[in-house]
Amino acid sequence: EEMKQLSEQVAEKLKLDSKKMLTTEEAAKYMGIKKQTLYRMTMLRKIPYYKPGGGRKCLFRRDDLDRWMT
């Protein structure tokens, strides 16, 4: 069971590492934080994000997140 969970975590990490744009849920997983924390950071404009077409959906560029985390 432990090996299965580890395998799933590795697969998820590889999937996120290959994407250029991440959804809020994916970005929170990628950064190792809760979605609520990421929402708060976007509301306070503490982290770069994009709203394509001016809609409600936020997207995060993985490269921007890497730079921001360092």
KAMOTA-V519230 format. One record per backbone hydrogen bond with DSSP energy under -0.5 kcal/mol. CO is the residue of the C=O (numbers start at 1). NH is the residue of the N-H. If there is no record, write none. Layout:
co:CO nh:NH
co:CO nh:NH
//
This chain:
co:1 nh:5
co:2 nh:6
co:3 nh:7
co:4 nh:8
co:5 nh:9
co:6 nh:10
co:7 nh:11
co:8 nh:12
co:9 nh:13
co:10 nh:14
co:11 nh:15
co:12 nh:16
co:13 nh:17
co:14 nh:18
co:15 nh:18
co:15 nh:19
co:16 nh:19
co:20 nh:62
co:22 nh:60
co:23 nh:27
co:24 nh:28
co:25 nh:29
co:26 nh:30
co:27 nh:31
co:28 nh:32
co:28 nh:33
co:34 nh:38
co:35 nh:39
co:36 nh:40
co:37 nh:41
co:38 nh:42
co:39 nh:43
co:40 nh:44
co:41 nh:46
co:41 nh:47
co:42 nh:45
co:50 nh:59
co:51 nh:54
co:52 nh:55
co:59 nh:50
co:60 nh:22
co:60 nh:62
co:61 nh:65
co:62 nh:66
co:63 nh:67
co:64 nh:68
co:65 nh:69
co:66 nh:70
//
